[in-house]
Each structure stands twice: as structure tokens, then as C-alpha cells.
């Protein structure tokens, strides 16, 4: 039986130091027989390309002529890569033995499981879950993402409490396994996101077609996190607020959007006021700018929702898959009820496995 081809694709932008540190580890532990490692350079201005050509001449290089961000950069690169599975891997990730084999084995058990992530732990605190993905992504009814092992800024210690593989709502772009056919069939990443939450948007589109997104506890990687843009950076705040509203408008039906729109507006306004109260003027400005830029392009996102709904009519294999949506507010759970651990969340009347 032929083994499916796997392409591990690392998108690089001025990341020579990350490649120097982590690429040897990826090479060492990529033992799956039908795998290739590719670095897609996103128009770096440092000497990343020369470094790779000199020190890793057997690694395939794909060169993007301009930097179109994480989303556009991967879209451009993957157009040039034929494979059965893509593994989109951040340059600041350390992998472990059998990291590919274990995910493929898990995914092979369910033909509807078309994307997946491993357990993602912190590189600097190796017994803690990492912010960007932890043990799989979820989302609440108002569009706020969280993870098994990480709610807002609280990252849990890994004590084996999330060692059960299963279905989630979104898989982290730090280490995303996805069937190549599905990536291209659904249009890949939305380049208008540029960076941040584009993987949630892609996973949501996939879920709306009736497919499943998975978490494989038997595979572990360690992520530095913030290697390109730290979570406290106002630019990341801007992108997160802008892009989060985009993905809601694209992926919810009009009726679903109308039921949460007023409350979500108030929550965003509250976030800006809290930032001001804490004296973080830059963060408050970033929130407001992100929301303003979203509101100035509503017509674009309405068109994209219409395109998504048309795609569902032609490509869906089942009804929209709501597994992984918390049908209440994670903000209320975290800040009012004081729930800091995923395992303490009550998913009554919510869609989760």
C-alpha cells in the first residue's frame, strides 16, 4: 500500500535564527518515509535564503517574490507543491519522534477528518501548554477563540488531562496538518486576513462543509510563540480584533450573526475601555482601528459569506459541523465565574465531543 506523500512546509520571513536553531531538529525527527521538508521564503530581506542554500542544500526552497503575510505566503507557496498532506509548520517549533506518523495514523481512522494539530507545549516552559493552539482550538458563541489548556492568557500545566485525541473546532497554524485536496478545494487561506486567525477561518469553512478537525494527543511539538509578533504587540491586537470580526461575518449565517451582533459590539467596546482604564492607550487604539477597518469593508465580507454559502451547496458532505462551539460566553466564564481551566467549562447545550 502506497504511503501518502507529506510535505512539511515552513514559511520563513527574516527568520534565519529560527531556521538555524530548529531546522536540524525537524530534519532529525522527520522520519516518515514519504515526507519532504520545504522552506517557503516570503521575500526575506535578511540572508535566510543564502544561509539555507549554503548549510541545507538538500532542502527544497520555494521563493515568494513579495511578502503577502502568513495567509498569502502559504497560498502562493502551496500552489507550487504537490502532495497528499501539507504540514504547515512555524519556524520556531521543535518537533519530537514520530510527530508525523502519529497524526497520520489518527487522521486515517476517519475519512471526514481532514485537518489536525498535535499537542503544542511551550518551548520555554516545557510542562505548560503553549498559547497558540495548546491541545486544540474551540470558540464561543460570540466568536472568541480558546483552547484546551489555554483560556485567554492562562496556560495550564500539562498533567495528562488532555491526552485524549478527538474532534476540535480549529487547529493551530503553528503546526497544521491538512489534506492538500481540501486546502485547495476550499480556497486555502483568506489572504485578506494577512496574518492571525486565518487558520480559524479556514477550519470554519471546512467545518461548514461537514468535515472534521482533529487533535492528536500522541504527537507533541514545542512552540516558542511570538517569534514574529508577540501577543502583547498592538499590531497583533489590531489584527486579532479586525480578523475576528471578519471570520464571524464570513462564516455565520445572517440569522446567526444577527443574534450575536449587538452583544459582540458591546464586548468589543468594553475591551477598548478596559485597555484605557489600565493605561494601555496603544492597545485601545489598536482595538478601535481594527474595528473601524472591519466596518469599512462590510460589503466585502458579505460577498465572501455568499461565496461560502454557494460552496456549501456544491461541496458539502454533511450539514455544518458545530462540534467545538461553546454556546455561551467564554468571557463570562473566565472573568465573572473565574473558570481558568478548560476542563472546568460546562459544555451543556453546546456542541462538543
C-alpha positions as CSV (number, residue, x, y, z in Angstrom):
1,X,0.0,0.0,0.0
2,X,1.4,3.4,-1.0
3,X,2.0,5.8,1.8
4,X,0.6,9.2,1.3
5,X,3.0,12.0,0.5
6,X,3.6,14.6,3.2
7,X,5.1,18.0,2.6
8,X,6.3,19.8,5.7
9,X,6.3,23.5,4.7
10,X,8.0,26.1,6.8
11,X,7.1,29.7,5.9
12,X,10.1,32.0,6.6
13,X,10.3,35.7,6.7
14,X,13.6,37.1,8.1
15,X,13.9,34.0,10.3
16,X,17.4,32.9,9.8
17,X,18.0,32.5,13.5
18,X,14.9,30.3,13.9
19,X,15.9,28.1,10.9
20,X,19.4,27.8,12.3
21,X,18.0,26.7,15.7
22,X,15.1,24.5,14.7
23,X,15.5,23.2,11.2
24,X,18.1,20.5,12.2
25,X,15.6,19.2,14.7
26,X,12.8,19.0,12.1
27,X,15.2,17.1,9.7
28,X,16.2,14.7,12.5
29,X,12.7,13.8,13.5
30,X,11.0,13.8,10.1
31,X,11.5,10.0,9.7
32,X,8.2,9.3,7.9
33,X,9.4,7.6,4.6
34,X,7.4,9.7,2.1
35,X,8.0,13.1,3.6
36,X,9.8,16.1,2.2
37,X,10.8,19.3,4.0
38,X,10.3,22.6,2.2
39,X,11.1,26.2,3.2
40,X,9.0,28.8,1.6
41,X,10.7,32.1,1.8
42,X,8.3,35.1,2.0
43,X,10.6,37.7,0.4
44,X,13.0,37.9,3.3
45,X,15.4,40.8,3.5
46,X,17.9,39.1,5.7
47,X,20.3,36.4,4.5
48,X,17.9,33.5,5.2
49,X,18.0,32.2,1.6
50,X,21.8,32.3,1.3
51,X,22.1,30.6,4.7
52,X,19.8,27.8,3.6
53,X,21.5,27.3,0.2
54,X,24.9,27.1,1.9
55,X,24.0,25.0,5.0
56,X,21.0,22.9,3.9
57,X,21.5,22.4,0.1
58,X,19.2,19.4,0.1
59,X,16.2,21.3,1.5
60,X,13.8,22.5,-1.2
61,X,13.3,26.2,-1.4
62,X,10.2,27.9,-2.7
63,X,10.7,31.7,-3.2
64,X,7.7,34.1,-2.9
65,X,8.6,37.3,-4.7
66,X,6.6,39.5,-2.3
67,X,5.6,39.2,1.4
68,X,1.8,38.6,1.5
69,X,1.8,37.6,5.1
70,X,1.2,34.2,6.6
71,X,-2.0,33.6,4.6
72,X,-1.0,34.8,1.2
73,X,2.5,33.4,1.6
74,X,1.3,29.9,2.2
75,X,-1.3,30.2,-0.6
76,X,1.5,31.2,-3.0
77,X,3.9,28.5,-1.9
78,X,1.4,25.6,-1.8
79,X,0.4,26.3,-5.4
80,X,3.8,25.0,-6.2
81,X,3.8,21.9,-4.0
82,X,2.0,18.7,-5.0
83,X,1.3,16.4,-2.0
84,X,-1.4,14.4,-0.3
85,X,-0.9,16.2,3.1
86,X,0.6,19.6,3.9
87,X,2.1,20.2,7.3
88,X,2.3,24.0,7.9
89,X,5.0,24.4,10.5
90,X,6.1,27.6,12.1
91,X,9.9,28.2,12.0
92,X,10.1,28.4,15.8
93,X,8.8,24.9,16.5
94,X,10.7,21.9,17.9
95,X,9.2,18.5,16.9
96,X,9.6,15.1,18.5
97,X,10.0,11.5,17.3
98,X,7.0,10.2,15.2
99,X,5.3,13.5,15.2
100,X,4.1,13.0,11.7
101,X,3.3,9.2,11.9
102,X,1.1,9.6,14.9
103,X,-1.0,12.3,13.4
104,X,-1.5,10.5,10.1
105,X,-2.5,7.3,11.9
106,X,-5.1,9.2,13.9
107,X,-6.5,11.0,10.8
108,X,-6.6,7.8,8.8
109,X,-9.3,6.4,11.2
110,X,-11.9,8.8,10.0
111,X,-12.2,9.8,6.3
112,X,-14.0,13.0,7.3
113,X,-11.0,14.1,9.5
114,X,-9.3,16.4,7.0
115,X,-7.2,18.6,9.3
116,X,-5.4,18.1,12.6
117,X,-2.9,19.5,15.1
118,X,-0.6,17.8,17.6
119,X,-0.3,18.7,21.3
120,X,1.5,22.1,21.4
121,X,3.6,22.8,24.5
122,X,5.7,25.8,25.4
123,X,9.3,25.7,24.4
124,X,10.5,27.7,27.4
125,X,8.2,26.1,29.9
126,X,8.0,22.6,28.6
127,X,5.4,21.3,31.0
128,X,2.9,24.0,30.1
129,X,0.6,24.3,27.1
130,X,1.5,26.9,24.6
131,X,-0.7,29.9,23.9
132,X,-1.1,29.3,20.1
133,X,-3.1,26.1,20.0
134,X,-2.4,24.1,23.2
135,X,-4.5,20.9,23.0
136,X,-6.8,22.1,20.3
137,X,-8.9,25.1,19.4
138,X,-12.5,25.9,20.4
139,X,-14.7,29.0,20.0
140,X,-17.6,30.6,21.9
141,X,-20.9,31.8,20.5
142,X,-19.6,35.4,20.2
143,X,-16.5,34.3,18.3
144,X,-13.9,34.3,21.0
145,X,-11.3,31.5,20.5
146,X,-9.8,29.5,23.3
147,X,-8.1,26.1,23.7
148,X,-7.9,23.0,25.7
149,X,-5.2,24.1,28.1
150,X,-5.4,27.8,27.4
151,X,-8.1,30.3,28.0
152,X,-7.2,33.9,27.3
153,X,-3.7,34.4,28.9
154,X,-4.0,31.4,31.3
155,X,-1.9,28.4,30.1
156,X,-2.4,25.2,32.1
157,X,0.3,22.8,33.1
158,X,0.2,19.6,31.1
159,X,-0.6,16.8,33.6
160,X,-2.1,14.4,31.0
161,X,-5.6,15.9,31.5
162,X,-5.9,16.4,27.7
163,X,-4.3,13.2,26.5
164,X,-7.5,12.2,24.6
165,X,-7.4,12.7,20.9
166,X,-10.6,13.8,19.3
167,X,-12.5,16.5,17.4
168,X,-12.0,20.2,18.0
169,X,-13.2,23.3,16.2
170,X,-10.0,24.8,14.9
171,X,-6.4,23.6,14.6
172,X,-3.4,25.9,15.2
173,X,-1.5,27.4,12.3
174,X,1.7,26.8,14.3
175,X,1.6,23.1,13.3
176,X,-1.3,22.4,11.0
177,X,-1.8,19.1,9.2
178,X,-4.3,19.3,6.3
179,X,-5.2,17.3,3.3
180,X,-3.9,19.1,0.3
181,X,-7.1,18.5,-1.8
182,X,-9.2,20.1,0.9
183,X,-6.9,23.1,1.3
184,X,-7.2,23.9,-2.4
185,X,-10.8,22.9,-2.8
186,X,-11.9,25.4,-0.1
187,X,-9.7,28.2,-1.4
188,X,-6.9,28.0,1.1
189,X,-6.3,30.8,3.5
190,X,-8.0,34.1,3.0
191,X,-5.2,36.5,2.1
192,X,-7.2,39.5,3.2
193,X,-6.5,38.3,6.8
194,X,-2.8,38.8,6.1
195,X,-1.9,37.1,9.5
196,X,-3.7,35.9,12.7
197,X,-6.9,33.8,12.8
198,X,-6.7,32.8,9.2
199,X,-6.4,29.2,10.3
200,X,-9.7,29.6,12.3
201,X,-11.4,31.0,9.2
202,X,-10.1,28.1,7.1
203,X,-11.2,25.5,9.7
204,X,-14.6,27.1,10.0
205,X,-15.1,26.9,6.2
206,X,-14.1,23.2,6.3
207,X,-16.5,22.6,9.3
208,X,-19.3,24.3,7.4
209,X,-18.8,21.7,4.7
210,X,-19.4,18.9,7.2
211,X,-15.8,17.8,7.7
212,X,-14.0,17.3,11.0
213,X,-10.9,19.0,12.5
214,X,-8.8,16.9,14.9
215,X,-6.4,17.0,17.8
216,X,-3.8,14.2,18.2
217,X,-2.6,13.8,21.7
218,X,0.0,11.2,20.7
219,X,2.1,13.8,18.8
220,X,3.8,16.6,20.6
221,X,5.7,19.7,19.5
222,X,7.2,22.6,21.4
223,X,6.5,26.2,20.2
224,X,8.5,29.3,21.1
225,X,5.5,31.5,20.3
226,X,5.6,35.2,19.4
227,X,8.6,34.5,17.2
228,X,7.3,37.0,14.6
229,X,4.8,39.1,16.6
230,X,4.3,38.8,20.4
231,X,0.7,38.6,21.6
232,X,1.1,41.9,23.6
233,X,2.1,43.8,20.4
234,X,-0.6,46.4,19.4
235,X,-0.3,45.3,15.8
236,X,-1.3,41.8,16.8
237,X,-4.2,43.3,18.9
238,X,-5.3,45.2,15.8
239,X,-5.2,42.1,13.6
240,X,-7.0,39.9,16.1
241,X,-9.9,42.3,16.6
242,X,-10.2,43.1,12.9
243,X,-9.8,39.5,11.7
244,X,-12.1,38.0,14.4
245,X,-15.0,40.1,13.2
246,X,-14.2,39.2,9.6
247,X,-14.4,35.5,10.3
248,X,-17.7,35.9,12.1
249,X,-19.2,37.8,9.2
250,X,-17.9,35.2,6.7
251,X,-18.8,32.0,8.4
252,X,-22.0,32.6,10.3
253,X,-25.4,32.8,8.5
254,X,-27.1,36.2,8.5
255,X,-29.6,34.9,11.1
256,X,-26.8,33.6,13.4
257,X,-24.8,36.8,13.0
258,X,-27.9,38.9,13.9
259,X,-28.4,37.0,17.2
260,X,-24.9,38.0,18.5
261,X,-24.1,41.2,16.7
262,X,-25.3,43.7,19.4
263,X,-23.7,41.8,22.2
264,X,-20.4,41.4,20.3
265,X,-20.3,45.2,19.6
266,X,-20.7,45.9,23.3
267,X,-18.0,43.4,24.3
268,X,-15.5,45.0,21.8
269,X,-16.3,48.5,23.2
270,X,-15.8,47.1,26.7
271,X,-12.4,45.7,25.7
272,X,-11.2,49.1,24.5
273,X,-12.5,50.8,27.7
274,X,-10.7,48.2,29.8
275,X,-7.4,48.9,27.9
276,X,-7.8,52.6,28.5
277,X,-8.6,52.1,32.2
278,X,-5.3,50.1,32.5
279,X,-3.5,53.0,30.8
280,X,-2.7,50.9,27.7
281,X,-3.6,53.6,25.1
282,X,-1.8,51.8,22.3
283,X,-3.9,48.7,22.8
284,X,-7.2,50.7,23.0
285,X,-6.3,52.5,19.7
286,X,-5.4,49.2,18.1
287,X,-8.8,47.7,19.0
288,X,-10.7,50.7,17.7
289,X,-8.6,50.8,14.5
290,X,-9.2,47.1,13.9
291,X,-13.0,47.5,14.3
292,X,-13.1,50.6,12.1
293,X,-11.2,48.9,9.3
294,X,-13.6,45.9,9.6
295,X,-16.7,48.1,9.4
296,X,-15.3,50.0,6.4
297,X,-15.3,46.7,4.4
298,X,-18.6,45.0,5.4
299,X,-19.7,44.6,1.8
300,X,-16.6,42.5,1.0
301,X,-17.3,40.1,3.9
302,X,-20.9,39.8,2.9
303,X,-19.8,38.8,-0.6
304,X,-17.4,36.3,0.9
305,X,-20.2,34.8,3.0
306,X,-22.3,34.4,-0.1
307,X,-19.4,32.7,-1.8
308,X,-19.0,30.4,1.2
309,X,-22.8,29.5,1.2
310,X,-22.5,28.7,-2.5
311,X,-19.5,26.5,-1.8
312,X,-21.6,24.6,0.8
313,X,-24.3,23.9,-1.7
314,X,-21.8,22.3,-4.1
315,X,-19.1,20.7,-1.9
316,X,-20.7,19.9,1.5
317,X,-20.5,16.3,2.5
318,X,-22.9,16.8,5.5
319,X,-24.6,19.6,7.5
320,X,-22.4,22.3,9.0
321,X,-20.4,20.7,11.8
322,X,-20.8,22.7,15.0
323,X,-18.7,20.5,17.3
324,X,-16.4,22.7,19.3
325,X,-18.6,25.7,19.7
326,X,-19.4,26.8,23.2
327,X,-23.0,28.1,23.2
328,X,-22.3,30.7,25.8
329,X,-19.7,33.4,26.6
330,X,-16.1,32.3,27.5
331,X,-15.6,35.9,28.7
332,X,-18.4,35.4,31.3
333,X,-16.9,32.0,32.3
334,X,-13.4,33.4,32.7
335,X,-13.8,36.9,34.1
336,X,-17.0,36.5,36.1
337,X,-17.3,32.9,37.1
338,X,-13.5,32.6,37.5
339,X,-13.1,29.5,35.3
340,X,-9.5,29.3,34.2
341,X,-9.3,25.7,33.1
342,X,-10.9,24.2,30.0
343,X,-11.8,21.1,32.0
344,X,-14.0,23.2,34.3
345,X,-16.1,24.6,31.5
346,X,-19.7,23.2,31.3
347,X,-20.5,22.3,27.7
348,X,-24.1,21.7,28.5
349,X,-26.3,22.5,25.4
350,X,-23.1,23.0,23.5
351,X,-21.7,21.0,20.6
352,X,-18.6,19.3,21.6
353,X,-17.2,15.7,21.7
